Amino acid sequence: MGPAATRRGYLAAAGAGLTGALAGRLDLGPGGEGDGDSLPDYLDEYVPELLDRYDVPGASVALVEGGDPTWAGAYGEADPAAGRAMTVDTPCRVQSITKSVTAWGVLKLVERGEVALDDPVGRHVTGWELPDAEFPWEGVTVRRLLNHSAGLPAGGYEKVPPDEEPPSLREALSGEAGAPAARPTDEPGSFRYANPGYGLLELLIEDVTGRDFAAYMREAILEPLGMDGATFVWDDRIEAELAAEHLVDGTPVPQYREPVRAQGMLYATAADVARFVAAGTEGTDGEPPGRGVLEPESVAEIHDPAVETTGFYELATDGAGLGHFAETLSNGELAVMNGGQGTGSWSWFHAVPATGDGIVILTNSERSVQLIADVVRAWADRRGLPSPAIASAVRWIRLPVWILGGVAVGLAARLGYGRFSRTRSFDPLSERDRPARALLGGLAVATLGLWWGLGRETVAYFLPVFADWLGVALSAVAVLLALTALYPRTGRR
């Protein structure tokens, strides 16, 4: 066998091994077996596979078809430590999906004529003195709070054990509960995701109605939509049945409460959220969007992506509506969605109001965003819908692993062939190509330092499994670059 054939052998063997490993773990191929199954049957096979692939304890999924909730399934464990299975009746903390439900509560007040979307929030917040701010409060309107363009800061709230009383809502808004004070720190008008804005909306609801936020939301939104298992109230049932949440490294998160409920403290099943999602579409029998709880015009305004999103949110959305995000699919249809990410869990819903299609995915792990993207992709494929941006974004994000893998294969083949043909030898002090080899060695050290010192933790927070493979690929390239520097060419052939 000649040198050229040997070199091709190195490439083929290395390429086959890397391709097989990455394809199996990153799921970059087509949907796989079961293409003739119904969507629920397919999910019954596919979701457990994803739980294992991404090391996620449990998930629950619900479908909306023709504007009606049609199916729910549950997989894995709600609480592995207690041996408690995830069921369709297991409540989950749905995190920022809560904001979508809160938006319906605010729009209900708008329809009653008690609030206007373009009113400054200070016109209706009477139980708390607005703090001094660098930018005028007149620009902080109800609409801008709902679509994250009021200029308020980002931030999460202090968590306390369930048997402790969290700080009051007003203390939280004053900056005494972990998050910054709810005040405009930038010129209102541009997108910046802000949890404190929903704290202001919670107080607005209480001041306008004279009622507790949870009681108002139950009567105005949850009960009329049939969300029977959903609640903003921490009680014995929630404490006993809530899915246990887990950090990226698998550590269980102790149960907790926060002082602000409107931004992320709704407890619900996937079926509950599916009823909410269905209510934003036209029903099978022609029931209008809003289902009598809101007018169709209000639902359309909620879904309208009036504010362009930026940063991480731009990857999966085109714009922010009122408590919702939206994108225009490749066929021109509007899709609406919202996701929730908090300490220990990810959640997501996606819907196409014009067709009445929707999906809800609730999980109990911070390792779930890739699982969610894969399930959304499978749902869209099976329903004949264009691929949503979240599915496409996660698949394109995986591309660097393939590129780096190809670079590693090329470097390994080049180095292996050089050793086999004796055109390379171990000689770190060789004068041959010394500047170029020094550059390669420095690049290898810098790559490893930046990744393991900074990059891995940042990437792993959102894409833990992808981060693992990216780390393997980057490390392989860095090591091979260093070896290339240590094994210079001999000049012989």
Buried (B, 14 or more C-beta within 10 A) or exposed (E): EEEEEBBBBBBEBBBEEBBEEBEEBBBBEEBEEEEEBEBBEBBBEBBEBBBEBBBBBBBBBBBBBBBBBBBBBBBBBBBBEEEBBBBBEBBBBBBBBBBBBBBBBBBBBBBEEEBBBEBBBBBBBEEBEBEEBEBEBEBBBBBBBBBBBBBBBBBBBBBBEBEEEBBEBBBBBBBBBBBBBBBBBBEBEBBBBBBBBBBBBBBBBBBBBEBBBBEBBBEBBBEBBBBEBBBBBBEEEBEEBBBBBBBBEBEBBEBBBBBBBBBBBBBBBBBBBBBBBBBBBBBEEEBBBBBEBBBEEBBBBBBBBBBBBEEEBBBBBBBBBBBBBBBBBEEEBBBBBBBBBBBBBBBBBBBBBBBBBBBBBBBBBBBBBBBBBBBBBBBBBBBEBBBBBBBBBBBEBBEBBBEBBBBBBBBBBBBBBBBBBEBBBEEEEBEEBEEEBEEBBEBBEEBBEEBBEEBBEEBBBBBBBBBBBBBBBBBBBBBBBBBBBBBBBBEEE
